[in-house]
Amino acid sequence: MQAELIVDARNAVGESPVWVCEENALYWVDIPTGGLQRWNAGNGHVDAWTAPQMLACIARHSDGSWVAGMESGFFSLRPHNDGSLDSELLAHVEHSRKDMRLNDGRCDRQGRFWAGSMVLNMGANAAEGALYRYANGQRGPLAAQLGGFIVPNGLGFSPDGRTMYLSDSHPLVQQIWAFDYDLDSGEPSNRRLFVDMNQYQGRPDGAAVDAEGCYWICANDAGLIHRFTPDGRLDRSLSVPVKKPTMCAFGGSRLDTLFVTSIRPGDDHDEQSLAGGVFALNPGVKGLPEPQFNL
């Protein structure tokens, strides 16, 4: 299952890949540059736009625009063919410190958008991160739904939407939790350890859930993507030719391709010449369409 480089993007921190079926295209972000990028699977063309703040995560809006987690909160983004990008603040987030931004995020199966926050300097080891939910036209400031994280990551939802997954990718934590998830209220409860990633290679980063209900997690620093069954058992591991894969997403015409974004470290060396690229793998299973944001 050799990984194919589809875009030599050289992203500083590539993240949040989202497949859009009607466009036959993959979108993703480059966090520190505020970059929104799109790869057309038909002709290989790449389009790029720049948001006004660091851009951490995106979800497709049912009206064709994007909802994005950025530095100061949740934004609406609307890219245009001329390279311009309209942005509008939807809901403000009052971080506990000034040096914070939103991080990993996605919609639940009902179309609510979730994103975690983190301190920019991971070396500060600051457990100031929180998890926020944006829905119902809220203007903010939004209330934190869960807190006490250093780098919240790995958000995912089971196919029936009744289980929520969340990780903390910081080296001091490296754990993945499962929660019971109330479909009506959007409230997570009954937090429990799903996988202790200290027992496996890599730190838990971004994730995806396949049609069989298994949880795929990018193992940052290990160049692997692990698949865990719903009972927390390691089922398989796929490799990519870079050390720091960040997030994976299912796509392609049959949703049987696993796309993976990655980081290009500042101390990049020849053996990491593909770092920051976007890769495609054949995982042997199908995924589910990514839920759209829906007020």
C-alpha positions as CSV (number, residue, x, y, z in Angstrom):
1,M,0.0,0.0,0.0
2,Q,2.5,2.6,-1.2
3,A,1.6,6.2,-0.6
4,E,1.4,8.4,-3.7
5,L,2.4,12.1,-3.6
6,I,-0.5,13.9,-5.2
7,V,0.6,17.5,-4.4
8,D,4.1,18.6,-3.5
9,A,2.6,21.4,-1.4
10,R,5.5,22.0,1.0
11,N,3.0,23.1,3.6
12,A,4.4,24.3,6.9
13,V,1.5,22.6,8.6
14,G,-0.9,21.0,6.2
15,E,-4.1,20.0,7.9
16,S,-7.9,19.4,7.7
17,P,-8.3,17.6,4.3
18,V,-11.9,17.5,3.2
19,W,-13.1,15.7,0.0
20,V,-15.9,17.5,-1.9
21,C,-17.7,14.9,-4.1
22,E,-19.5,17.3,-6.4
23,E,-16.3,19.0,-7.3
24,N,-14.2,15.9,-7.5
25,A,-11.7,17.8,-5.4
26,L,-9.8,17.8,-2.1
27,Y,-9.5,20.9,0.0
28,W,-7.1,21.4,2.9
29,V,-5.3,24.2,4.9
30,D,-1.8,25.3,5.7
31,I,-2.2,26.6,9.2
32,P,0.5,29.3,9.8
33,T,0.1,30.9,6.3
34,G,-3.7,30.9,6.5
35,G,-3.7,29.0,3.2
36,L,-6.8,27.3,1.8
37,Q,-5.9,24.9,-1.1
38,R,-7.8,22.8,-3.5
39,W,-6.6,19.9,-5.7
40,N,-8.7,18.9,-8.7
41,A,-8.6,15.2,-9.0
42,G,-9.5,15.4,-12.7
43,N,-6.7,17.5,-14.0
44,G,-4.3,17.8,-11.0
45,H,-4.7,21.6,-10.9
46,V,-4.2,23.3,-7.5
47,D,-5.9,26.5,-6.5
48,A,-4.9,28.5,-3.4
49,W,-6.4,31.3,-1.3
50,T,-5.2,33.1,1.8
51,A,-7.3,33.8,4.9
52,P,-6.7,36.8,7.2
53,Q,-5.7,34.7,10.1
54,M,-4.0,31.4,10.8
55,L,-6.4,28.8,9.4
56,A,-6.7,25.5,11.4
57,C,-9.7,23.5,10.2
58,I,-12.5,23.7,7.7
59,A,-16.0,22.2,7.1
60,R,-18.1,22.6,4.0
61,H,-21.2,24.6,4.5
62,S,-24.4,23.3,2.9
63,D,-24.6,26.6,0.9
64,G,-21.2,25.8,-0.8
65,S,-19.0,28.1,1.4
66,W,-16.8,27.0,4.3
67,V,-16.9,27.3,8.0
68,A,-13.4,27.6,9.5
69,G,-11.7,27.5,12.8
70,M,-9.1,30.3,12.9
71,E,-7.3,32.3,15.6
72,S,-10.1,34.3,17.1
73,G,-13.1,32.1,16.4
74,F,-15.3,30.5,13.8
75,F,-15.4,32.2,10.3
76,S,-17.3,31.9,7.1
77,L,-15.0,31.6,4.1
78,R,-16.0,32.0,0.4
79,P,-13.3,31.4,-2.2
80,H,-13.6,32.9,-5.6
81,N,-12.1,31.8,-8.9
82,D,-10.1,35.0,-9.2
83,G,-8.1,34.0,-6.1
84,S,-9.9,36.3,-3.7
85,L,-11.4,35.0,-0.4
86,D,-14.3,36.6,1.4
87,S,-14.2,36.1,5.2
88,E,-16.7,36.9,8.0
89,L,-16.5,36.2,11.7
90,L,-19.4,34.0,12.7
91,A,-18.7,33.4,16.4
92,H,-15.9,34.8,18.7
93,V,-13.9,32.6,21.1
94,E,-12.5,34.2,24.2
95,H,-9.2,32.2,24.8
96,S,-7.8,32.1,28.3
97,R,-4.5,33.5,26.9
98,K,-3.7,35.8,24.0
99,D,-1.2,33.4,22.4
100,M,-3.8,30.8,21.3
101,R,-5.7,29.6,18.2
102,L,-8.1,27.0,17.2
103,N,-6.7,23.7,16.1
104,D,-8.3,20.4,14.8
105,G,-12.0,20.4,14.0
106,R,-14.9,18.9,12.0
107,C,-18.7,18.6,12.0
108,D,-20.6,16.0,13.8
109,R,-23.2,13.9,11.9
110,Q,-25.9,16.5,12.6
111,G,-23.9,19.4,11.1
112,R,-22.6,21.1,14.2
113,F,-19.0,22.3,13.9
114,W,-16.5,21.4,16.7
115,A,-12.9,22.7,17.1
116,G,-10.4,22.6,19.9
117,S,-8.0,25.4,21.0
118,M,-4.3,25.3,21.9
119,V,-1.5,27.6,23.0
120,L,0.8,28.4,20.0
121,N,3.9,27.3,21.8
122,M,3.6,23.6,22.5
123,G,6.8,23.8,24.5
124,A,4.9,25.8,27.2
125,N,3.1,22.5,28.2
126,A,0.0,24.7,29.0
127,A,-3.2,22.8,29.5
128,E,-5.3,25.8,28.4
129,G,-6.9,24.1,25.4
130,A,-10.6,23.7,25.2
131,L,-13.2,22.2,22.9
132,Y,-15.9,24.5,21.4
133,R,-19.1,23.8,19.5
134,Y,-20.6,26.2,16.9
135,A,-24.2,25.8,15.9
136,N,-27.6,27.5,15.7
137,G,-26.2,30.8,14.5
138,Q,-24.5,31.6,17.7
139,R,-22.5,34.9,17.7
140,G,-20.3,34.2,20.6
141,P,-18.3,34.4,22.7
142,L,-18.8,30.6,22.7
143,A,-18.6,28.6,25.9
144,A,-16.1,25.8,26.2
145,Q,-17.7,22.4,26.2
146,L,-14.6,20.5,27.5
147,G,-11.3,21.8,28.9
148,G,-7.9,21.0,30.3
149,F,-6.2,19.9,27.0
150,I,-2.7,20.9,25.8
151,V,-3.2,20.1,22.1
152,P,-6.8,18.8,21.5
153,N,-6.8,16.8,18.2
154,G,-8.2,13.7,16.5
155,L,-11.9,14.7,16.5
156,G,-14.1,12.0,14.9
157,F,-17.6,10.6,15.1
158,S,-18.8,7.0,14.7
159,P,-21.0,6.2,11.6
160,D,-24.1,6.4,13.8
161,G,-22.9,9.6,15.4
162,R,-23.3,8.2,18.9
163,T,-19.6,8.1,19.8
164,M,-17.2,11.0,19.7
165,Y,-13.4,10.6,19.6
166,L,-10.9,13.1,20.8
167,S,-7.2,13.0,21.4
168,D,-4.5,15.2,23.0
169,S,-1.4,15.0,20.8
170,H,1.0,16.7,23.2
171,P,4.1,14.5,24.1
172,L,3.1,14.7,27.8
173,V,-0.3,13.2,27.1
174,Q,-0.7,11.1,23.8
175,Q,-4.1,9.7,24.6
176,I,-7.3,9.2,22.7
177,W,-10.7,9.2,24.4
178,A,-14.2,8.1,23.4
179,F,-17.4,9.8,24.6
180,D,-21.0,9.0,24.4
181,Y,-22.6,11.6,22.2
182,D,-26.2,12.8,22.4
183,L,-27.5,13.3,18.9
184,D,-30.2,15.8,19.9
185,S,-28.2,18.1,22.2
186,G,-24.7,17.6,20.9
187,E,-23.4,16.9,24.4
188,P,-20.5,14.5,24.9
189,S,-20.5,12.4,28.2
190,N,-19.0,9.3,29.8
191,R,-15.4,10.1,28.8
192,R,-13.2,7.0,28.8
193,L,-9.7,6.0,27.5
194,F,-10.0,4.6,24.0
195,V,-6.3,4.2,23.1
196,D,-3.1,5.1,25.0
197,M,-0.8,6.1,22.2
198,N,2.2,6.0,24.5
199,Q,2.0,2.2,23.8
200,Y,2.3,2.7,20.0
201,Q,4.6,4.6,17.6
202,G,3.8,8.2,17.0
203,R,1.7,10.9,18.6
204,P,-2.0,11.1,17.8
205,D,-2.8,13.8,15.4
206,G,-5.8,14.2,13.0
207,A,-8.2,11.4,12.4
208,A,-11.0,9.9,10.2
209,V,-13.6,7.2,10.8
210,D,-14.4,4.7,8.1
211,A,-17.6,3.0,7.0
212,E,-16.9,0.1,9.3
213,G,-16.6,2.3,12.3
214,C,-12.9,2.0,12.7
215,Y,-10.8,5.0,13.7
216,W,-7.8,6.1,11.6
217,I,-5.3,8.3,13.4
218,C,-2.2,10.0,12.0
219,A,0.8,9.0,14.0
220,N,2.9,12.2,14.0
221,D,6.7,11.7,14.3
222,A,6.3,8.0,13.1
223,G,5.2,8.4,9.5
224,L,2.3,6.1,10.1
225,I,-1.5,6.1,10.0
226,H,-3.0,3.6,12.5
227,R,-6.4,2.0,12.2
228,F,-8.1,1.1,15.5
229,T,-11.3,-1.0,15.8
230,P,-14.2,0.4,17.8
231,D,-13.0,-1.7,20.8
232,G,-9.6,0.0,20.7
233,R,-7.6,-2.7,19.0
234,L,-4.8,-1.9,16.6
235,D,-5.9,-3.4,13.2
236,R,-3.3,-2.1,10.8
237,S,-0.7,0.6,10.2
238,L,0.0,2.3,6.8
239,S,3.2,4.2,6.1
240,V,3.8,7.5,4.4
241,P,7.3,8.8,3.3
242,V,7.3,11.7,5.8
243,K,7.7,11.7,9.5
244,K,4.9,14.1,10.4
245,P,1.5,13.1,8.9
246,T,-1.1,15.4,10.3
247,M,-4.7,14.4,9.3
248,C,-6.4,11.9,7.0
249,A,-9.7,12.0,5.1
250,F,-11.5,9.6,2.9
251,G,-12.3,10.7,-0.7
252,G,-12.3,9.8,-4.3
253,S,-15.2,8.8,-6.5
254,R,-15.9,5.7,-4.3
255,L,-14.6,7.1,-1.0
256,D,-11.9,4.4,-1.0
257,T,-8.9,6.7,-1.1
258,L,-7.2,7.9,2.1
259,F,-5.8,11.4,1.7
260,V,-3.1,12.5,4.2
261,T,-1.6,16.0,4.8
262,S,1.7,16.6,6.5
263,I,4.1,19.0,8.1
264,R,7.4,20.4,6.6
265,P,9.7,21.0,9.6
266,G,11.9,24.1,9.6
267,D,14.9,21.8,10.0
268,D,13.9,19.8,6.9
269,H,16.6,17.5,5.4
270,D,17.0,15.6,2.1
271,E,15.3,12.5,3.4
272,Q,12.2,14.6,4.2
273,S,12.1,16.2,0.7
274,L,8.4,15.3,0.4
275,A,7.5,16.8,3.8
276,G,4.5,19.1,3.7
277,G,3.0,17.2,0.8
278,V,-0.4,15.7,0.4
279,F,-0.5,11.9,-0.2
280,A,-3.1,9.3,-1.3
281,L,-3.2,5.7,-0.1
282,N,-5.4,2.7,-0.8
283,P,-6.6,1.7,2.7
284,G,-8.7,-1.3,1.7
285,V,-11.9,0.1,3.1
286,K,-14.3,2.8,2.3
287,G,-15.0,6.0,4.2
288,L,-18.1,8.1,4.7
289,P,-19.0,11.5,3.2
290,E,-17.7,14.3,5.5
291,P,-20.7,15.9,7.2
292,Q,-21.5,19.4,6.1
293,F,-22.2,22.3,8.4
294,N,-25.9,22.9,8.7
295,L,-27.5,25.5,10.8
